[in-house]
Amino acid sequence: MKPVFIGKLSILLFFVLGIKMRSLSKSICFIFYCAFSTQLVAVDLDKNLEVNFVTEANYYPFEYLDDLQQIQGFDIDIANAVCNAANLTCRFHNQSFDSLLLTLQFGRFDAVIAALDITEERQAKVDFSSSYYKSPPVFVSAINQEEEFSMIGKFIGVQSDSSNHHYLLEHAKKDSFIISYLSSTAAFIDLSEGKIDIVFADQAVVAEFLLQEKNNLKFSVKKTEKLFIEKFSSGYGIAVRKGNTKLLQRLNYGLEKIVEDGSYQKILERYFKY
């Protein structure tokens, strides 16, 4: 088989999905960004490669365990579609979020897909694929019409060692109390019980929390942190060990193909119907 040629990450598509909540007067938008330039890279698809992906299956709707304890979610469907397009055999493994990147460096797994933001700090440790999803995180807290939203002196819950956590430590540590959790789910539980004032999490995760009527009546999105996307993150990417060019090229080829053939759009609409 002759090598095929793909373009590296640049600009191809913006996708905006408006999401309307019953208690919100305006739409929350999830912004998907994926891009490729005209610079060509040869990719040999003749040989099938086995890829062991690792994730943390506790971040619905991106990755979660179903009733049969199988890993499911938006990220998993994206990875499977990429593997089908790039002649890869995918296997998925579940592990705690804070150790995901270390598994690449020690060679235990081949790739991480876990709603993982591409940041400068992480790029120093691993290589990333093209971005396949981009959305600014939001602050959610109790509905209070009389009080203007402020983080000063507030207890803010966030998933430990996530890009959202690192962002808060850089931009909100001075005036707020940052409380880290093993998962966003745990943070939402404490928010519901009044143990913390605010949760800082990705829009899609917050949207699922607010879809539950008991939460929708008590809590709302107070602020969208657009600076996060503008200055801190380049969107979600698939991480691989530094220097694993062969796998990275296959993944980028697969991402380009699923955008071209419409598979990406179908997966997006399957999970974000709001």
C-alpha positions as YAML, in Angstrom:
chain: A
units: angstrom
residues:
- id: 1
  name: MET
  ca: [0.00, 0.00, 0.00]
- id: 2
  name: LYS
  ca: [1.33, 3.43, -0.90]
- id: 3
  name: PRO
  ca: [1.60, 5.99, 1.89]
- id: 4
  name: VAL
  ca: [-1.29, 8.44, 2.18]
- id: 5
  name: PHE
  ca: [-0.72, 12.09, 2.98]
- id: 6
  name: ILE
  ca: [-2.36, 14.13, 5.71]
- id: 7
  name: GLY
  ca: [-2.15, 17.75, 6.81]
- id: 8
  name: LYS
  ca: [-0.92, 18.92, 10.19]
- id: 9
  name: LEU
  ca: [-3.05, 20.91, 12.61]
- id: 10
  name: SER
  ca: [-4.12, 24.41, 11.49]
- id: 11
  name: ILE
  ca: [-7.67, 25.64, 10.71]
- id: 12
  name: LEU
  ca: [-10.51, 23.59, 9.26]
- id: 13
  name: LEU
  ca: [-13.74, 23.84, 11.17]
- id: 14
  name: PHE
  ca: [-15.56, 25.62, 13.92]
- id: 15
  name: PHE
  ca: [-18.71, 24.03, 15.27]
- id: 16
  name: VAL
  ca: [-21.01, 25.71, 17.75]
- id: 17
  name: LEU
  ca: [-23.76, 23.84, 19.51]
- id: 18
  name: GLY
  ca: [-26.22, 25.98, 21.45]
- id: 19
  name: ILE
  ca: [-27.53, 24.45, 24.64]
- id: 20
  name: LYS
  ca: [-30.62, 25.83, 26.34]
- id: 21
  name: MET
  ca: [-31.42, 25.04, 29.95]
- id: 22
  name: ARG
  ca: [-34.84, 25.49, 31.49]
- id: 23
  name: SER
  ca: [-33.48, 27.81, 34.15]
- id: 24
  name: LEU
  ca: [-31.14, 29.72, 31.89]
- id: 25
  name: SER
  ca: [-32.23, 32.72, 29.85]
- id: 26
  name: LYS
  ca: [-29.43, 32.30, 27.36]
- id: 27
  name: SER
  ca: [-27.68, 29.47, 25.54]
- id: 28
  name: ILE
  ca: [-24.50, 27.82, 26.68]
- id: 29
  name: CYS
  ca: [-22.28, 27.08, 23.71]
- id: 30
  name: PHE
  ca: [-19.87, 24.21, 23.25]
- id: 31
  name: ILE
  ca: [-17.28, 25.14, 20.67]
- id: 32
  name: PHE
  ca: [-15.62, 22.38, 18.70]
- id: 33
  name: TYR
  ca: [-12.38, 23.22, 16.97]
- id: 34
  name: CYS
  ca: [-10.43, 20.96, 14.62]
- id: 35
  name: ALA
  ca: [-7.88, 22.09, 12.05]
- id: 36
  name: PHE
  ca: [-5.36, 20.94, 9.53]
- id: 37
  name: SER
  ca: [-2.84, 22.82, 7.41]
- id: 38
  name: THR
  ca: [-1.60, 22.21, 3.91]
- id: 39
  name: GLN
  ca: [1.73, 20.80, 5.10]
- id: 40
  name: LEU
  ca: [1.71, 17.11, 4.09]
- id: 41
  name: VAL
  ca: [2.98, 14.13, 6.08]
- id: 42
  name: ALA
  ca: [3.27, 10.59, 4.67]
- id: 43
  name: VAL
  ca: [1.41, 7.94, 6.70]
- id: 44
  name: ASP
  ca: [1.77, 4.22, 5.99]
- id: 45
  name: LEU
  ca: [-1.53, 2.49, 6.85]
- id: 46
  name: ASP
  ca: [-0.56, -0.96, 5.57]
- id: 47
  name: LYS
  ca: [0.32, -2.49, 8.96]
- id: 48
  name: ASN
  ca: [-2.32, -2.75, 11.68]
- id: 49
  name: LEU
  ca: [-1.12, -1.36, 15.02]
- id: 50
  name: GLU
  ca: [-2.55, -2.23, 18.43]
- id: 51
  name: VAL
  ca: [-3.11, 0.85, 20.61]
- id: 52
  name: ASN
  ca: [-3.75, 0.62, 24.34]
- id: 53
  name: PHE
  ca: [-5.67, 3.73, 25.37]
- id: 54
  name: VAL
  ca: [-5.97, 4.74, 29.01]
- id: 55
  name: THR
  ca: [-8.62, 7.04, 30.48]
- id: 56
  name: GLU
  ca: [-10.44, 7.80, 33.71]
- id: 57
  name: ALA
  ca: [-14.00, 6.54, 33.25]
- id: 58
  name: ASN
  ca: [-15.63, 9.01, 35.64]
- id: 59
  name: TYR
  ca: [-16.24, 12.10, 33.53]
- id: 60
  name: TYR
  ca: [-19.64, 11.81, 31.87]
- id: 61
  name: PRO
  ca: [-20.37, 12.25, 28.98]
- id: 62
  name: PHE
  ca: [-16.75, 12.04, 27.82]
- id: 63
  name: GLU
  ca: [-15.88, 8.74, 29.51]
- id: 64
  name: TYR
  ca: [-17.87, 6.60, 31.95]
- id: 65
  name: LEU
  ca: [-18.68, 2.99, 32.90]
- id: 66
  name: ASP
  ca: [-22.00, 1.57, 31.67]
- id: 67
  name: ASP
  ca: [-24.15, -0.98, 33.53]
- id: 68
  name: LEU
  ca: [-21.86, -3.76, 32.33]
- id: 69
  name: GLN
  ca: [-18.77, -1.87, 33.57]
- id: 70
  name: GLN
  ca: [-17.65, -1.24, 29.99]
- id: 71
  name: ILE
  ca: [-15.93, 2.08, 29.22]
- id: 72
  name: GLN
  ca: [-18.18, 4.29, 27.09]
- id: 73
  name: GLY
  ca: [-18.44, 7.97, 26.16]
- id: 74
  name: PHE
  ca: [-17.78, 10.66, 23.58]
- id: 75
  name: ASP
  ca: [-13.99, 10.26, 23.80]
- id: 76
  name: ILE
  ca: [-14.25, 6.47, 23.45]
- id: 77
  name: ASP
  ca: [-16.43, 6.73, 20.35]
- id: 78
  name: ILE
  ca: [-14.02, 9.27, 18.85]
- id: 79
  name: ALA
  ca: [-11.07, 6.95, 19.53]
- id: 80
  name: ASN
  ca: [-12.85, 3.94, 18.02]
- id: 81
  name: ALA
  ca: [-13.75, 5.93, 14.89]
- id: 82
  name: VAL
  ca: [-10.15, 7.15, 14.57]
- id: 83
  name: CYS
  ca: [-8.85, 3.60, 14.95]
- id: 84
  name: ASN
  ca: [-11.21, 2.31, 12.27]
- id: 85
  name: ALA
  ca: [-10.08, 5.05, 9.88]
- id: 86
  name: ALA
  ca: [-6.35, 4.61, 10.56]
- id: 87
  name: ASN
  ca: [-6.08, 0.79, 10.68]
- id: 88
  name: LEU
  ca: [-5.53, 0.66, 14.44]
- id: 89
  name: THR
  ca: [-6.86, -1.88, 16.95]
- id: 90
  name: CYS
  ca: [-8.06, -0.06, 20.07]
- id: 91
  name: ARG
  ca: [-8.17, -1.34, 23.63]
- id: 92
  name: PHE
  ca: [-9.27, 0.80, 26.57]
- id: 93
  name: HIS
  ca: [-8.12, 0.80, 30.19]
- id: 94
  name: ASN
  ca: [-9.34, 2.68, 33.26]
- id: 95
  name: GLN
  ca: [-7.04, 4.45, 35.70]
- id: 96
  name: SER
  ca: [-7.04, 7.44, 38.04]
- id: 97
  name: PHE
  ca: [-6.72, 10.79, 36.26]
- id: 98
  name: ASP
  ca: [-3.67, 12.08, 38.09]
- id: 99
  name: SER
  ca: [-1.50, 9.16, 36.87]
- id: 100
  name: LEU
  ca: [-2.59, 9.05, 33.22]
- id: 101
  name: LEU
  ca: [0.35, 10.89, 31.67]
- id: 102
  name: LEU
  ca: [2.87, 8.98, 33.78]
- id: 103
  name: THR
  ca: [1.66, 5.72, 32.21]
- id: 104
  name: LEU
  ca: [2.85, 7.02, 28.82]
- id: 105
  name: GLN
  ca: [6.26, 8.02, 30.11]
- id: 106
  name: PHE
  ca: [6.78, 4.57, 31.65]
- id: 107
  name: GLY
  ca: [5.48, 2.78, 28.54]
- id: 108
  name: ARG
  ca: [2.54, 1.09, 30.23]
- id: 109
  name: PHE
  ca: [0.00, 2.45, 27.72]
- id: 110
  name: ASP
  ca: [0.24, 3.99, 24.26]
- id: 111
  name: ALA
  ca: [-2.23, 6.88, 24.35]
- id: 112
  name: VAL
  ca: [-4.39, 8.90, 26.74]
- id: 113
  name: ILE
  ca: [-7.86, 10.09, 25.78]
- id: 114
  name: ALA
  ca: [-9.60, 11.67, 28.75]
- id: 115
  name: ALA
  ca: [-11.02, 15.12, 27.95]
- id: 116
  name: LEU
  ca: [-7.39, 16.18, 28.21]
- id: 117
  name: ASP
  ca: [-6.64, 19.84, 27.51]
- id: 118
  name: ILE
  ca: [-3.56, 20.60, 25.44]
- id: 119
  name: THR
  ca: [-1.52, 22.97, 27.62]
- id: 120
  name: GLU
  ca: [2.09, 24.15, 27.52]
- id: 121
  name: GLU
  ca: [2.85, 22.35, 30.78]
- id: 122
  name: ARG
  ca: [1.62, 19.01, 29.41]
- id: 123
  name: GLN
  ca: [3.30, 19.50, 26.03]
- id: 124
  name: ALA
  ca: [6.63, 19.54, 27.84]
- id: 125
  name: LYS
  ca: [5.95, 15.96, 28.96]
- id: 126
  name: VAL
  ca: [3.99, 14.34, 26.09]
- id: 127
  name: ASP
  ca: [3.03, 14.89, 22.46]
- id: 128
  name: PHE
  ca: [-0.55, 15.67, 21.45]
- id: 129
  name: SER
  ca: [-2.71, 14.95, 18.45]
- id: 130
  name: SER
  ca: [-4.72, 17.63, 16.71]
- id: 131
  name: SER
  ca: [-7.46, 19.09, 18.88]
- id: 132
  name: TYR
  ca: [-10.80, 17.31, 18.48]
- id: 133
  name: TYR
  ca: [-12.99, 19.31, 20.90]
- id: 134
  name: LYS
  ca: [-12.82, 22.75, 22.44]
- id: 135
  name: SER
  ca: [-15.03, 24.24, 25.14]
- id: 136
  name: PRO
  ca: [-14.40, 26.82, 27.88]
- id: 137
  name: PRO
  ca: [-15.03, 25.70, 31.48]
- id: 138
  name: VAL
  ca: [-17.70, 27.39, 33.59]
- id: 139
  name: PHE
  ca: [-18.44, 28.28, 37.20]
- id: 140
  name: VAL
  ca: [-21.68, 26.87, 38.61]
- id: 141
  name: SER
  ca: [-23.18, 27.82, 41.96]
- id: 142
  name: ALA
  ca: [-26.52, 28.24, 43.75]
- id: 143
  name: ILE
  ca: [-29.11, 30.50, 42.16]
- id: 144
  name: ASN
  ca: [-29.21, 33.81, 44.01]
- id: 145
  name: GLN
  ca: [-30.87, 36.72, 42.25]
- id: 146
  name: GLU
  ca: [-29.84, 39.24, 44.90]
- id: 147
  name: GLU
  ca: [-26.10, 38.58, 44.93]
- id: 148
  name: GLU
  ca: [-23.65, 39.37, 42.12]
- id: 149
  name: PHE
  ca: [-21.37, 36.44, 41.34]
- id: 150
  name: SER
  ca: [-17.95, 36.64, 42.99]
- id: 151
  name: MET
  ca: [-15.22, 34.12, 43.76]
- id: 152
  name: ILE
  ca: [-13.63, 36.20, 46.50]
- id: 153
  name: GLY
  ca: [-13.56, 34.27, 49.77]
- id: 154
  name: LYS
  ca: [-15.47, 31.34, 48.22]
- id: 155
  name: PHE
  ca: [-14.73, 27.62, 48.37]
- id: 156
  name: ILE
  ca: [-14.35, 26.39, 44.78]
- id: 157
  name: GLY
  ca: [-14.40, 22.68, 43.97]
- id: 158
  name: VAL
  ca: [-12.46, 21.30, 41.00]
- id: 159
  name: GLN
  ca: [-11.10, 17.95, 39.81]
- id: 160
  name: SER
  ca: [-7.60, 17.37, 41.14]
- id: 161
  name: ASP
  ca: [-4.65, 17.76, 38.76]
- id: 162
  name: SER
  ca: [-6.94, 18.70, 35.87]
- id: 163
  name: SER
  ca: [-6.19, 21.68, 33.63]
- id: 164
  name: ASN
  ca: [-9.11, 23.43, 35.35]
- id: 165
  name: HIS
  ca: [-7.37, 22.86, 38.68]
- id: 166
  name: HIS
  ca: [-4.06, 24.27, 37.43]
- id: 167
  name: TYR
  ca: [-5.87, 27.24, 35.91]
- id: 168
  name: LEU
  ca: [-7.51, 28.10, 39.26]
- id: 169
  name: LEU
  ca: [-4.21, 27.79, 41.10]
- id: 170
  name: GLU
  ca: [-2.74, 30.31, 38.69]
- id: 171
  name: HIS
  ca: [-5.65, 32.75, 38.48]
- id: 172
  name: ALA
  ca: [-7.83, 32.40, 41.60]
- id: 173
  name: LYS
  ca: [-5.70, 31.06, 44.46]
- id: 174
  name: LYS
  ca: [-5.04, 34.48, 45.98]
- id: 175
  name: ASP
  ca: [-8.67, 35.41, 46.70]
- id: 176
  name: SER
  ca: [-10.40, 32.00, 46.91]
- id: 177
  name: PHE
  ca: [-10.12, 28.62, 48.60]
- id: 178
  name: ILE
  ca: [-9.43, 25.93, 45.97]
- id: 179
  name: ILE
  ca: [-10.70, 22.49, 47.01]
- id: 180
  name: SER
  ca: [-9.52, 19.60, 44.83]
- id: 181
  name: TYR
  ca: [-11.50, 16.38, 44.34]
- id: 182
  name: LEU
  ca: [-10.71, 13.02, 42.79]
- id: 183
  name: SER
  ca: [-13.62, 13.61, 40.39]
- id: 184
  name: SER
  ca: [-16.03, 16.35, 39.33]
- id: 185
  name: THR
  ca: [-18.85, 14.09, 40.53]
- id: 186
  name: ALA
  ca: [-17.53, 14.34, 44.09]
- id: 187
  name: ALA
  ca: [-17.33, 18.12, 43.78]
- id: 188
  name: PHE
  ca: [-20.95, 18.32, 42.58]
- id: 189
  name: ILE
  ca: [-22.06, 16.22, 45.55]
- id: 190
  name: ASP
  ca: [-20.44, 18.64, 47.98]
- id: 191
  name: LEU
  ca: [-21.94, 21.59, 46.09]
- id: 192
  name: SER
  ca: [-25.40, 20.02, 46.40]
- id: 193
  name: GLU
  ca: [-24.87, 19.50, 50.13]
- id: 194
  name: GLY
  ca: [-23.68, 23.09, 50.66]
- id: 195
  name: LYS
  ca: [-20.15, 22.13, 51.65]
- id: 196
  name: ILE
  ca: [-18.61, 24.32, 48.93]
- id: 197
  name: ASP
  ca: [-19.84, 27.43, 47.12]
- id: 198
  name: ILE
  ca: [-18.81, 26.87, 43.49]
- id: 199
  name: VAL
  ca: [-17.74, 24.11, 41.11]
- id: 200
  name: PHE
  ca: [-15.42, 24.86, 38.18]
- id: 201
  name: ALA
  ca: [-15.81, 22.27, 35.39]
- id: 202
  name: ASP
  ca: [-16.16, 21.81, 31.64]
- id: 203
  name: GLN
  ca: [-19.41, 23.01, 30.08]
- id: 204
  name: ALA
  ca: [-20.55, 19.57, 28.92]
- id: 205
  name: VAL
  ca: [-20.11, 18.10, 32.40]
- id: 206
  name: VAL
  ca: [-21.95, 21.01, 34.03]
- id: 207
  name: ALA
  ca: [-24.73, 20.73, 31.43]
- id: 208
  name: GLU
  ca: [-25.34, 17.10, 32.41]
- id: 209
  name: PHE
  ca: [-25.45, 18.10, 36.09]
- id: 210
  name: LEU
  ca: [-28.02, 20.83, 35.36]
- id: 211
  name: LEU
  ca: [-30.21, 18.53, 33.26]
- id: 212
  name: GLN
  ca: [-31.35, 16.90, 36.49]
- id: 213
  name: GLU
  ca: [-34.41, 18.86, 37.65]
- id: 214
  name: LYS
  ca: [-33.36, 18.93, 41.30]
- id: 215
  name: ASN
  ca: [-30.10, 20.61, 40.26]
- id: 216
  name: ASN
  ca: [-31.61, 22.81, 37.57]
- id: 217
  name: LEU
  ca: [-33.91, 24.44, 40.12]
- id: 218
  name: LYS
  ca: [-31.13, 25.19, 42.61]
- id: 219
  name: PHE
  ca: [-28.00, 25.91, 40.57]
- id: 220
  name: SER
  ca: [-26.99, 27.78, 37.44]
- id: 221
  name: VAL
  ca: [-23.95, 28.71, 35.38]
- id: 222
  name: LYS
  ca: [-22.62, 32.00, 36.70]
- id: 223
  name: LYS
  ca: [-19.63, 32.65, 34.45]
- id: 224
  name: THR
  ca: [-17.99, 31.20, 31.35]
- id: 225
  name: GLU
  ca: [-14.20, 31.39, 31.59]
- id: 226
  name: LYS
  ca: [-13.33, 32.36, 28.01]
- id: 227
  name: LEU
  ca: [-9.78, 33.33, 29.02]
- id: 228
  name: PHE
  ca: [-9.12, 29.62, 29.61]
- id: 229
  name: ILE
  ca: [-9.53, 28.84, 25.90]
- id: 230
  name: GLU
  ca: [-7.91, 32.06, 24.70]
- id: 231
  name: LYS
  ca: [-4.73, 31.78, 26.80]
- id: 232
  name: PHE
  ca: [-4.48, 28.44, 28.62]
- id: 233
  name: SER
  ca: [-5.76, 25.53, 26.51]
- id: 234
  name: SER
  ca: [-5.72, 24.57, 22.83]
- id: 235
  name: GLY
  ca: [-8.65, 22.18, 23.28]
- id: 236
  name: TYR
  ca: [-8.83, 18.44, 23.96]
- id: 237
  name: GLY
  ca: [-6.19, 16.22, 22.37]
- id: 238
  name: ILE
  ca: [-4.99, 12.62, 22.47]
- id: 239
  name: ALA
  ca: [-1.67, 12.32, 24.30]
- id: 240
  name: VAL
  ca: [1.16, 9.95, 23.31]
- id: 241
  name: ARG
  ca: [4.69, 9.38, 24.56]
- id: 242
  name: LYS
  ca: [7.22, 11.99, 23.45]
- id: 243
  name: GLY
  ca: [8.69, 11.04, 20.10]
- id: 244
  name: ASN
  ca: [6.04, 8.45, 19.14]
- id: 245
  name: THR
  ca: [5.67, 10.03, 15.70]
- id: 246
  name: LYS
  ca: [4.31, 6.93, 13.97]
- id: 247
  name: LEU
  ca: [1.29, 6.68, 16.30]
- id: 248
  name: LEU
  ca: [0.76, 10.45, 16.34]
- id: 249
  name: GLN
  ca: [0.58, 10.56, 12.53]
- id: 250
  name: ARG
  ca: [-1.93, 7.71, 12.48]
- id: 251
  name: LEU
  ca: [-4.12, 9.44, 15.06]
- id: 252
  name: ASN
  ca: [-4.06, 12.75, 13.19]
- id: 253
  name: TYR
  ca: [-4.88, 10.95, 9.94]
- id: 254
  name: GLY
  ca: [-7.85, 9.26, 11.63]
- id: 255
  name: LEU
  ca: [-9.10, 12.54, 13.11]
- id: 256
  name: GLU
  ca: [-8.95, 14.20, 9.70]
- id: 257
  name: LYS
  ca: [-10.80, 11.32, 8.03]
- id: 258
  name: ILE
  ca: [-13.68, 11.18, 10.54]
- id: 259
  name: VAL
  ca: [-14.26, 14.90, 10.08]
- id: 260
  name: GLU
  ca: [-14.24, 14.49, 6.29]
- id: 261
  name: ASP
  ca: [-16.62, 11.50, 6.20]
- id: 262
  name: GLY
  ca: [-19.11, 12.91, 8.72]
- id: 263
  name: SER
  ca: [-18.41, 10.37, 11.49]
- id: 264
  name: TYR
  ca: [-17.27, 13.10, 13.88]
- id: 265
  name: GLN
  ca: [-20.50, 15.06, 13.41]
- id: 266
  name: LYS
  ca: [-22.65, 11.98, 14.10]
- id: 267
  name: ILE
  ca: [-20.76, 11.23, 17.32]
- id: 268
  name: LEU
  ca: [-21.01, 14.87, 18.43]
- id: 269
  name: GLU
  ca: [-24.78, 14.90, 17.90]
- id: 270
  name: ARG
  ca: [-25.16, 11.58, 19.72]
- id: 271
  name: TYR
  ca: [-23.78, 13.04, 22.95]
- id: 272
  name: PHE
  ca: [-24.71, 16.73, 22.73]
- id: 273
  name: LYS
  ca: [-28.39, 16.83, 21.75]
- id: 274
  name: TYR
  ca: [-29.48, 19.69, 24.00]
...
